[in-house]
Amino acid sequence: MNEVPITFLSGGQQVVGMFHLPENAARCPAVVMLHGFTGNKQETRRLFVQTARALARDGVASLRFDFRGCGDSAGEFHEMSVSSMCADARAAIAWIVARKEIDPSRIGMLGMSLGGMIASLLVHEHASLRTSVLWCPVTNPRQLVALRTSAVAQAQLGEHGIADLGGWAVGRRFIAEMMAAEPVSALLHAKFPVLIVHGDADVTVPVEHTLAAIGALTAVGRDVSLHKIAGADHCYSSLAWIDDLIRTSREWFSKRL
């Protein structure tokens, strides 16, 4: 396989990524990977690296990149917002669709945690998209913000426009847009199958959020499937959970792209 560092522009700023291409690729399908909050294009335990290489062995290309304000991309973390992440994801899709090696009608998205929410918000925007896989996605952002907001953080936002979240500078715009985001409503417009993978011991993004989202989606006939990983936490911190996660995801993409 070929692994090529790449850059593209979003909002006039440089976004840094890694493009994984199967050997002798010709009009192959591709997956755009969206990392989570405070994450990067490798993701925890190099989950995105491992998955990208596994997909390449299956003949599926992929692009993993750092959202602006994260990893090696331009910008500062406190400038990141839901809308800037959506803009970066759109730019990534446009970049990969334009590649001569890629079949633009066979594009998938893989989003982890907050990246799963971003993928959800974009499902109805691109005719190129054929499927999405969401790992422990944020489907109830307002509740997550409420659970993690303290009086100190609120005071910091009011005074400085930035809250200190464990050493991460979180901006007021990010909080406001999280409170306004409607990922489940967006998924109601999905015209393709969606797979959600979630550990049933996740305390960062509770699996109950996913169960509620799936209930709402299946009630109106959306094609959404759930794969629960018994005992798994938010970051899939065991080799067995990682194997399950990657195997399930690559099988899904191989069948639907």
C-alpha positions in Angstrom: 0.0 0.0 0.0 1.0 3.6 -0.4 0.8 6.1 2.6 1.2 9.7 1.5 1.2 12.8 3.8 -1.0 15.4 2.2 -2.4 18.9 2.9 -5.5 20.7 1.7 -7.1 24.0 2.6 -10.2 24.6 4.7 -11.3 28.1 5.6 -8.1 29.4 4.0 -6.0 27.4 6.5 -3.8 24.3 6.1 -5.2 20.9 7.1 -2.7 18.1 7.4 -3.6 14.5 6.7 -2.4 11.0 5.6 -3.8 9.4 2.4 -3.8 5.6 2.4 -4.0 4.0 -1.1 -4.2 0.3 -1.9 -1.5 -1.1 -4.3 -2.5 -0.8 -7.9 -5.5 1.2 -7.0 -7.8 2.2 -9.8 -11.2 3.8 -9.1 -11.3 2.2 -5.7 -13.7 3.2 -2.9 -12.5 5.4 0.0 -13.3 6.3 3.6 -12.8 9.7 5.2 -11.9 9.4 8.9 -13.1 12.0 11.5 -11.3 11.9 14.9 -12.8 12.8 18.2 -12.6 15.7 20.7 -8.9 16.4 21.7 -8.0 13.6 19.2 -5.9 13.6 16.0 -5.5 11.8 12.7 -3.9 8.8 14.5 -6.6 8.5 17.2 -6.0 6.8 20.5 -3.9 3.6 20.4 -3.4 4.5 16.7 -6.9 3.1 15.9 -7.2 5.2 12.7 -3.8 4.1 11.5 -4.6 0.4 12.1 -8.0 0.7 10.5 -6.6 2.6 7.4 -4.1 -0.1 6.8 -6.6 -2.8 7.2 -8.9 -1.1 4.8 -6.1 -0.7 2.3 -5.5 -4.5 2.4 -9.2 -4.8 1.5 -8.8 -2.5 -1.5 -10.3 0.5 0.2 -8.5 3.8 0.3 -8.8 6.3 3.2 -8.0 9.8 4.3 -7.4 10.6 8.0 -6.7 14.2 8.9 -6.4 16.6 11.8 -9.2 19.1 12.2 -8.0 22.7 12.4 -6.8 23.4 15.9 -5.8 19.8 16.3 -2.7 17.7 15.6 -0.5 19.2 12.9 -3.2 21.3 11.2 -3.3 25.1 11.4 -5.3 27.0 13.9 -5.7 26.9 17.7 -7.8 24.5 19.7 -10.0 27.3 21.2 -10.9 28.4 17.7 -12.4 25.0 16.8 -16.1 24.7 16.6 -18.7 22.3 15.3 -19.1 24.4 12.1 -15.3 24.5 11.5 -15.1 20.7 11.9 -18.0 20.3 9.4 -16.2 22.6 7.0 -13.0 20.6 7.4 -14.8 17.3 6.8 -16.5 18.7 3.7 -13.1 19.8 2.4 -11.7 16.3 3.0 -14.5 14.7 1.1 -14.0 17.1 -1.8 -10.3 16.4 -1.8 -10.7 12.6 -1.9 -13.5 12.7 -4.5 -11.2 14.6 -6.8 -8.5 12.0 -6.8 -8.2 10.1 -10.0 -7.6 6.8 -8.1 -10.9 7.1 -6.3 -14.4 6.1 -7.5 -16.3 9.3 -6.4 -19.6 7.3 -6.1 -18.2 5.0 -3.4 -17.3 7.1 -0.4 -17.8 6.3 3.2 -17.3 8.1 6.5 -15.8 6.8 9.7 -16.3 9.0 12.8 -15.2 8.4 16.4 -17.0 10.1 19.3 -17.3 13.8 18.4 -16.1 12.8 14.9 -19.1 10.5 14.8 -21.4 13.5 15.5 -19.7 15.5 12.6 -20.2 12.5 10.3 -23.9 12.4 11.3 -24.4 16.1 10.6 -23.1 15.6 7.0 -25.0 12.5 6.0 -27.5 14.3 3.7 -25.1 16.7 2.1 -23.1 14.5 -0.4 -24.4 12.3 -3.1 -21.0 10.5 -3.1 -21.6 9.0 0.3 -22.7 5.4 0.4 -22.4 4.5 4.1 -21.1 5.7 7.5 -19.6 3.8 10.5 -19.8 5.7 13.8 -17.7 4.6 16.8 -19.2 5.6 20.2 -20.7 8.7 18.5 -22.0 11.8 20.3 -25.7 11.8 19.7 -26.9 13.9 22.6 -24.4 16.8 22.7 -26.5 19.0 25.0 -26.5 16.4 27.7 -22.8 15.8 27.5 -22.1 19.5 27.7 -24.4 19.8 30.7 -22.7 16.9 32.5 -19.2 18.4 32.0 -19.9 22.1 32.6 -19.0 23.5 36.0 -19.5 26.8 37.6 -15.8 27.5 37.2 -16.0 26.8 33.5 -19.0 29.0 33.0 -17.3 31.8 34.8 -14.2 31.4 32.6 -16.3 31.4 29.5 -18.1 34.5 30.6 -15.0 36.4 31.5 -12.5 35.2 28.9 -14.5 33.4 26.3 -12.4 30.3 26.9 -12.8 27.5 29.5 -10.0 25.3 30.8 -11.0 21.7 30.2 -8.2 19.7 31.7 -5.6 21.8 29.9 -7.6 22.2 26.7 -8.8 25.7 25.9 -12.4 25.3 24.8 -14.0 28.3 23.2 -17.5 29.8 23.7 -18.5 29.2 20.1 -17.8 25.5 20.4 -20.0 25.2 23.5 -22.8 27.2 21.9 -22.7 25.0 18.7 -22.6 21.8 20.7 -25.8 22.9 22.5 -27.5 23.6 19.1 -26.3 20.5 17.3 -28.9 17.9 16.3 -27.1 14.8 15.1 -30.1 12.4 15.4 -32.3 14.8 13.4 -29.6 14.9 10.7 -29.4 11.1 10.7 -33.1 11.0 9.9 -32.2 12.2 6.4 -29.6 9.4 5.8 -30.4 7.6 2.6 -27.8 4.9 3.2 -27.1 2.3 5.9 -25.3 3.4 9.1 -23.4 1.2 11.5 -22.9 2.3 15.1 -20.3 0.5 17.2 -20.4 1.2 20.9 -18.8 -0.3 24.0 -21.4 -1.1 26.7 -19.1 0.1 29.4 -18.5 3.5 27.9 -18.8 6.2 30.6 -17.6 9.1 28.4 -20.4 8.8 25.9 -22.9 6.4 27.4 -24.3 3.6 25.2 -27.8 4.6 26.4 -27.4 7.7 24.2 -26.8 5.4 21.2 -29.7 3.2 22.1 -32.1 6.1 22.3 -30.8 7.4 18.9 -31.3 4.0 17.3 -34.8 3.8 18.7 -35.7 7.1 17.1 -34.1 6.3 13.8 -35.6 2.8 13.4 -39.0 4.1 14.3 -39.0 6.1 11.0 -37.5 3.3 9.0 -33.9 4.4 8.8 -31.3 1.7 8.0 -29.2 1.8 11.2 -27.4 -1.2 12.8 -25.8 -1.5 16.2 -22.8 -3.6 17.2 -22.2 -3.5 20.9 -18.8 -4.6 22.3 -19.2 -6.2 25.7 -17.2 -4.5 28.4 -15.5 -2.0 26.1 -14.8 1.6 27.3 -14.8 4.7 25.2 -11.3 4.2 23.8 -11.5 0.5 23.3 -8.6 -0.1 25.6 -8.0 -3.8 25.1 -6.6 -5.8 22.1 -9.7 -7.9 21.9 -12.0 -4.9 21.7 -9.8 -3.2 19.1 -9.8 -6.4 17.0 -13.6 -6.5 17.2 -13.9 -2.8 16.4 -11.7 -2.9 13.3 -12.9 -6.3 12.0 -16.5 -5.2 12.2 -15.8 -1.9 10.5 -13.8 -3.2 7.7 -16.4 -6.0 7.0 -19.1 -3.3 6.9 -17.2 -1.1 4.4 -16.1 -4.0 2.3 -19.8 -5.0 1.8 -21.2 -1.5 1.2 -18.6 0.4 -0.8 
